[in-house]
Amino acid sequence: MKTLAAASFAAALVLGGPPVHAGDAPAVSVEHAWVRLLPGALPAGGYATLHNSGDKPVVLVSASSDDYKHVMLHQSTMHDGMSHMSRIDKLTLPAHASIELTPGGYHLMLMHATHAIEVGDMIPVTLHFAGGKTLTVNFKARPANAH
């Protein structure tokens, strides 16, 4: 029975099924996690929808992946008609709310792949929250023209 449940959960992650939930971490779940691969050694962008179903805000303080040397929290903004991207130290998910990591908004910047990443690969990314809790989510690699 445990094997069937584990296989069903693994299949759901790969096929984009139900959201991934943090076991004993804050009440955070993640849906639609994907990475946009860019040509050559250009950084990849990580996108997803983060849900906080808890009664308290949850603070995402960093992210990491064995597939990339650096994973940083970033935010893109428009100022005077120009797009700007900057690193941010944290991202607060309000209680009972969702935040989307999207192109042109909050996102993960994945830099310096440790090996060749191909479209269709699953990239485990660990989200680190204030207080030491973590959540590992599989992000699906998509091509540069994905939206």
Secondary structure, 3 states (H helix, E strand, C coil): CHHHHHHHHHHHHHHCCCCEECCCCCCEEEEEEEEECCCCCCCEEEEEEEEECCCCCEEEEEEEECCEEEEEEEEEEEECCEEEEEECCCEEECCCEEEEECCCCEEEEEEEECCCCCCCCEEEEEEEECCCCEEEEEEEEECCCCC
